[in-house]
Amino acid sequence: MARASVSLPEVFPFSTDLTVRISDINYGGHLGNGAVLTLVQEARIRFLASLGYSEKDIEGLGIIMTDAVVVYRAEAFHGDLLSIDVAVDDVQKHTFDMLFRISRQSDQKEIARVKTGIAVYDYEKKTIGTVPEPFRRKVHQMRIPAPPHFPEGRSA
């Protein structure tokens, strides 16, 4: 059986920090499987808030997770401070992907890579919606690297 993989983008326009809680630890003494999805949900909520949205209100529509892939790279333990980098990719008519890179701050060790498929969802009508154009524009702008900064008015 083929191993799952998650390709990461070169640019992550958003990052947030979370600490591994005791409730995130499994019987093996490290970060549990379910806790990883909880951590990326918190990162997703923070990312959306940075754009002025929530999971239930992106230009009047909500979102629903359609799939998830987690690739574990190393263990994380209670008390570890994790950086979770977030990017949006593959924006389609009704769906988009969210990509997450989870790393331990103390040694920059990559803990996991996560891809979640997200569908835009109208919770009132209980139907799939269309990715709103303002959201599409915002995430597209985030993917464009900033131009280089040249101090004192110098240029390339």
BELSULLIN-V657102 format. One record per run of one state. SS is the DSSP state (h for helix, s for strand, l for the rest). FROM is the first residue (numbers start at 1). TO is the last residue. If there is no record, write none. Layout:
SS & FROM & TO
SS & FROM & TO
//
This chain:
l & 1 & 13
s & 14 & 19
l & 20 & 21
h & 22 & 24
s & 25 & 25
l & 26 & 30
s & 31 & 31
l & 32 & 32
h & 33 & 50
l & 51 & 53
s & 54 & 54
l & 55 & 56
s & 57 & 58
l & 59 & 60
s & 61 & 72
l & 73 & 80
s & 81 & 89
l & 90 & 94
s & 95 & 104
l & 105 & 109
s & 110 & 122
l & 123 & 126
s & 127 & 128
l & 129 & 132
h & 133 & 143
l & 144 & 150
h & 151 & 153
l & 154 & 156
//
